[in-house]
Amino acid sequence: MRQLKIENPILRKENRLYNMSLLTEVSDLRYYDMIYVYHKIKAGEELELQRDRSALFNPYAIEVIYKGYKLGYVSERNSRMIAMQMDQGKKVKCQVNRTAFNPHNPMSGLDIEIKYEGF
């Protein structure tokens, strides 16, 4: 009797999603260093993500850092998913997607794109 080898096409190496991304915003811009660097930030610039385990309000808090300046936090509704990936050792990259700067209110918004590698 012959044995059939049945493969799931989704699990094949060539069909895997290696890069996924998530668009989200940075919260609490007005409380940190955004006022010092808002005029230098451009779309496409790399940002650093760092877990903040000392935050009492959110155990999954992730700081967004631009050249040593803390801009704020990844929005709370997305931070849990990202923090879990970071804690598992997944590579996570972040860049500015869009700056929603109003000249009269530089803290009006910052959208970021978070890219996962190795899914």
Buried (B, 14 or more C-beta within 10 A) or exposed (E): EEEEEEEEEEEEEEEEEEEEEBEBBBBBBEEBBBEEBBEEBEEEBEBBBEBBEEBEEBEBBBBBBBEEBBBBBBBBEBBBBBBEBBEEEEEBBBBBBEBEBEEEEBBBBBBBBBEBEEE
